Amino acid sequence: MTGIRQDRLKNLLSLFYTLIADNLLNNPESVVFDSLNNRYLVSNWTDGNIVAINSLGQQEYFNTDLEQAAGLHIVGNILYVASSNGSNTGIIGFDLSTGTIVFDVNIIEKQLLNDITSDTSGNLYITDCEADKIFKVNISNLTYSVFVESGLGYPNGILFDKSNSRLLVLNGELPNGPIVAIDLTDSSLSTVVNTNLTAIDGLTADQFGNYYFSSWATDKVYR
């Protein structure tokens, strides 16, 4: 029994030191769960690498083609990535099975592309913090348009609210830090709730109708 326990301990220690040694994260910006492959995918803001983390916490590079990576979003078998700096920018799509680029739409007017979401009609929506815009990308024909022209105040986290046929967006520089709803039919804006916080980011939801976001200013997550 002692020998078996020692072997198990050695294996655990080996795994622990491997995880420490192989930390590939470099200013991680966004994370999504790849249910097809039972892993997390994380974008590195600083070097543009996308890191895969399996169920044991082990890391490996999923792709290293970009020089800067921000928001991640999965539709079907493609991981979409927002990138604003480097030789390959815009919305880049990677095949989840191979890690190769299969989609590329360069948004000419971009300043700082951030978060991504999608509706059920084959469109991506991307926030641009610095440009104060939301871009709409049609996946099937690789075209884009400006969906919201202005009035957002540093739009950051974005989420498709299917039950209400709208987008929800965090706006860190508007008074009272509101979560804003955007009507998908006419792109009109309305306030859902004032968070009364600054530096709000990272919007998501659970299956019970709760929404979650974070604030850099308070280092907290809110529901």
C-alpha positions as CSV (number, residue, x, y, z in Angstrom):
1,M,0.0,0.0,0.0
2,T,2.8,2.4,0.8
3,G,4.4,1.9,-2.6
4,I,1.1,2.5,-4.3
5,R,0.5,5.7,-2.3
6,Q,4.0,6.9,-3.1
7,D,3.4,6.4,-6.8
8,R,0.2,8.3,-6.7
9,L,1.9,11.1,-4.8
10,K,4.7,11.2,-7.3
11,N,2.1,11.4,-10.2
12,L,0.2,14.2,-8.5
13,L,3.4,16.1,-7.8
14,S,4.5,15.6,-11.4
15,L,1.2,16.9,-12.7
16,F,1.3,19.9,-10.4
17,Y,4.8,20.9,-11.5
18,T,3.8,20.4,-15.1
19,L,0.8,22.7,-14.8
20,I,3.0,25.4,-13.2
21,A,5.8,25.0,-15.8
22,D,3.4,25.1,-18.8
23,N,1.4,28.2,-18.0
24,L,0.8,29.7,-21.4
25,L,-1.5,32.5,-20.4
26,N,-0.3,36.0,-21.1
27,N,-2.7,38.7,-20.0
28,P,-5.8,36.5,-20.6
29,E,-8.7,38.5,-22.0
30,S,-11.6,36.2,-22.9
31,V,-12.6,32.6,-22.2
32,V,-15.2,30.2,-23.8
33,F,-16.1,26.6,-23.1
34,D,-15.7,24.3,-26.2
35,S,-18.3,21.7,-25.4
36,L,-17.4,19.7,-28.6
37,N,-14.0,19.0,-27.2
38,N,-14.6,19.4,-23.4
39,R,-12.1,22.2,-22.9
40,Y,-11.8,25.9,-22.3
41,L,-10.3,28.3,-24.9
42,V,-8.6,31.5,-23.7
43,S,-7.4,34.5,-25.7
44,N,-4.1,36.2,-24.8
45,W,-4.3,39.9,-25.1
46,T,-0.6,40.5,-25.1
47,D,0.7,37.9,-27.6
48,G,-2.5,36.9,-29.5
49,N,-2.1,33.2,-28.8
50,I,-5.2,31.1,-28.0
51,V,-4.7,28.6,-25.3
52,A,-6.7,25.4,-24.8
53,I,-7.2,24.1,-21.2
54,N,-8.4,20.5,-20.8
55,S,-10.4,19.0,-17.9
56,L,-7.2,18.3,-16.0
57,G,-6.1,22.0,-16.2
58,Q,-3.3,21.1,-18.7
59,Q,-2.6,23.9,-21.3
60,E,-1.6,23.8,-24.9
61,Y,-1.7,26.2,-27.8
62,F,-4.8,26.0,-29.9
63,N,-3.5,28.7,-32.4
64,T,-0.6,31.1,-32.5
65,D,-1.4,33.0,-35.8
66,L,-2.6,36.3,-34.2
67,E,-0.6,39.1,-32.6
68,Q,-3.5,40.3,-30.3
69,A,-6.7,38.6,-29.4
70,A,-9.8,39.9,-27.4
71,G,-13.3,38.5,-27.4
72,L,-14.0,34.8,-28.2
73,H,-17.3,33.3,-29.3
74,I,-18.2,29.8,-30.7
75,V,-20.9,29.2,-33.3
76,G,-21.1,25.6,-34.5
77,N,-17.6,24.3,-35.2
78,I,-16.0,27.7,-35.5
79,L,-14.3,29.9,-32.8
80,Y,-14.6,33.6,-33.7
81,V,-12.0,35.9,-32.4
82,A,-11.8,39.7,-32.3
83,S,-8.4,41.2,-33.1
84,S,-7.5,44.9,-33.6
85,N,-3.7,44.9,-33.8
86,G,-1.2,43.0,-36.0
87,S,-1.1,41.7,-39.6
88,N,-4.3,39.7,-39.3
89,T,-7.1,41.7,-37.8
90,G,-10.9,41.9,-37.7
91,I,-13.1,38.9,-36.9
92,I,-11.1,35.7,-37.5
93,G,-12.7,32.3,-37.4
94,F,-10.8,29.1,-36.5
95,D,-12.0,25.5,-37.1
96,L,-12.4,23.9,-33.6
97,S,-11.1,20.6,-34.8
98,T,-7.9,21.7,-36.6
99,G,-7.2,25.2,-35.2
100,T,-6.8,26.6,-38.8
101,I,-8.3,29.9,-40.0
102,V,-11.5,29.3,-42.0
103,F,-13.1,32.8,-41.7
104,D,-11.7,36.3,-42.0
105,V,-13.6,39.6,-42.1
106,N,-11.5,42.8,-41.7
107,I,-13.5,45.6,-40.2
108,I,-11.9,48.7,-41.7
109,E,-13.3,51.3,-39.3
110,K,-12.3,49.3,-36.2
111,Q,-10.5,51.0,-33.3
112,L,-10.6,48.5,-30.4
113,L,-12.8,45.4,-31.1
114,N,-13.8,43.7,-27.9
115,D,-16.6,41.3,-27.2
116,I,-18.6,39.1,-29.5
117,T,-22.1,37.5,-29.5
118,S,-24.4,36.0,-32.1
119,D,-28.1,35.8,-32.8
120,T,-30.0,32.8,-34.2
121,S,-30.1,34.2,-37.8
122,G,-26.4,33.8,-38.6
123,N,-25.1,37.2,-37.5
124,L,-22.2,38.1,-35.1
125,Y,-22.3,41.4,-33.1
126,I,-19.0,42.9,-32.0
127,T,-18.5,45.8,-29.6
128,D,-15.8,48.4,-30.4
129,C,-14.9,50.3,-27.2
130,E,-12.9,53.1,-28.7
131,A,-15.2,53.7,-31.7
132,D,-18.4,53.6,-29.6
133,K,-20.0,51.3,-32.1
134,I,-21.4,47.8,-32.5
135,F,-20.6,46.0,-35.8
136,K,-22.8,43.3,-37.3
137,V,-21.1,40.5,-39.3
138,N,-23.1,38.2,-41.6
139,I,-21.4,34.8,-41.2
140,S,-22.6,33.3,-44.5
141,N,-21.6,36.0,-46.9
142,L,-18.6,37.5,-44.9
143,T,-19.9,41.0,-44.9
144,Y,-20.3,43.6,-42.1
145,S,-22.1,46.8,-41.3
146,V,-22.4,49.2,-38.5
147,F,-25.3,48.2,-36.3
148,V,-25.1,50.9,-33.7
149,E,-23.4,54.1,-34.7
150,S,-23.0,55.9,-31.4
151,G,-24.5,56.7,-27.9
152,L,-23.1,53.6,-26.1
153,G,-20.2,55.1,-24.1
154,Y,-17.4,52.6,-24.4
155,P,-19.4,49.4,-25.1
156,N,-17.7,46.4,-23.7
157,G,-19.4,43.1,-22.8
158,I,-22.3,42.0,-25.1
159,L,-24.8,39.2,-24.9
160,F,-27.7,38.0,-27.1
161,D,-30.9,37.9,-25.1
162,K,-32.9,35.4,-27.2
163,S,-36.1,35.4,-25.1
164,N,-36.5,39.2,-25.6
165,S,-35.0,39.4,-29.1
166,R,-32.4,42.0,-28.1
167,L,-28.8,42.6,-27.3
168,L,-27.6,43.5,-23.9
169,V,-24.4,45.7,-23.6
170,L,-22.3,47.0,-20.8
171,N,-21.4,50.7,-21.1
172,G,-18.7,51.7,-18.7
173,E,-18.5,55.4,-19.5
174,L,-22.1,56.3,-19.5
175,P,-23.6,58.0,-16.4
176,N,-24.7,55.4,-13.8
177,G,-23.0,52.5,-15.7
178,P,-26.2,51.1,-17.4
179,I,-26.8,47.8,-19.0
180,V,-28.4,48.8,-22.3
181,A,-30.8,46.9,-24.4
182,I,-30.5,47.1,-28.2
183,D,-33.6,46.2,-30.2
184,L,-32.6,43.9,-33.1
185,T,-35.3,45.3,-35.4
186,D,-34.3,48.9,-35.4
187,S,-31.1,49.1,-33.2
188,S,-32.8,51.5,-30.8
189,L,-31.3,51.8,-27.3
190,S,-33.0,51.6,-23.9
191,T,-31.7,51.2,-20.3
192,V,-32.4,47.9,-18.6
193,V,-30.8,48.8,-15.3
194,N,-28.3,51.3,-13.9
195,T,-25.5,49.4,-12.1
196,N,-24.0,52.7,-10.6
197,L,-20.6,51.1,-11.2
198,T,-17.6,52.0,-13.4
199,A,-15.3,49.8,-15.4
200,I,-18.0,47.2,-16.0
201,D,-17.1,44.2,-18.2
202,G,-17.7,40.5,-18.9
203,L,-21.4,40.0,-19.4
204,T,-23.0,36.5,-19.3
205,A,-26.1,34.7,-18.2
206,D,-27.3,31.4,-16.6
207,Q,-30.2,29.1,-17.5
208,F,-32.4,30.7,-14.7
209,G,-32.6,34.2,-16.2
210,N,-29.8,35.7,-14.1
211,Y,-27.2,38.0,-15.6
212,Y,-23.6,38.4,-14.3
213,F,-21.0,41.0,-14.9
214,S,-17.8,42.2,-13.3
215,S,-16.2,45.6,-12.4
216,W,-12.5,46.3,-12.6
217,A,-13.0,49.2,-10.1
218,T,-14.3,46.9,-7.3
219,D,-12.8,43.6,-8.3
220,K,-16.2,41.9,-7.9
221,V,-18.7,39.9,-9.9
222,Y,-22.3,41.0,-9.7
223,R,-25.7,39.3,-10.4
